[in-house]
């Protein structure tokens, strides 16, 4: 029997039922509110736009609620049978703007429960292609990395302790929702996680602009490879570079010393795919 979505009109921005979506323009507040709690609750996150909300509805994450305008409701009408009883709050544009704290014109927001992150060994057990990320704290770059990971068949993404939250709203938007499909985990022990992947048969390739690294074009694609990337500017730490099996670079024109991390990863992953 099909589950009929519960449509609830909202005309007051202070209505407690839409508290998941309050103050979306305040990153620090959002990080505190969405984070895991001391009692073991893994927290929640918010996504925006009909396309990403649609991907959420078809993902492994359990939806808490939707907040939509009439236009957003029409865009998602054929997908609402995937809600499994979560309420759909409908408000006019001015009310949605007041709730979120900015002029929001994508028509649809959704909140969902986070999932407990898997341990590293179980995450990589059934995949041959992994991306490892160190120090990437720009949400747009992180979202682009996940989009590229999905495009080139990466089965898991491993994030070091200093990398940003991939479920932050801006990351999920830039990833076009692919962060909801590519399995990932944050690891506490770093660079021990790199050594662990090597111990289970992965060749870890550290991407660096260093001139003494091997040209990625000379690296053969092989079973069980992990691409290790760092933020543009600082790059990978000496400890991460030292723990990898091999340092690789992307050849560039004279006078250009680096690429955006997501662009560089895409080039390397395309070669290794």
Secondary structure, 3 states (H helix, E strand, C coil): CCCCCEEEECCCCCCHHHHHHCCCCCHHHHHHHHCCCCCCCCCEEEEECHHHHHHHHCCCCCEEEEEECHHHHHHCHHHHHHCCCCEEEECCHHHHHHHHCCCCCCCEEEEEECCCCCCHHHHHCCCCEEEEEECCCCHHHHHHHHHHHHHCCCCEEEECCCCCCCCCHHHHHHCCCHHHCCCEEECCCCCHHHHHHHHCCCEEEEECCCCCCEEHHHCCCCCCEEEEEECCCCCCCHHHHHHCCEEEECCCCCCCCCCCHHHHHHHHHHHHC
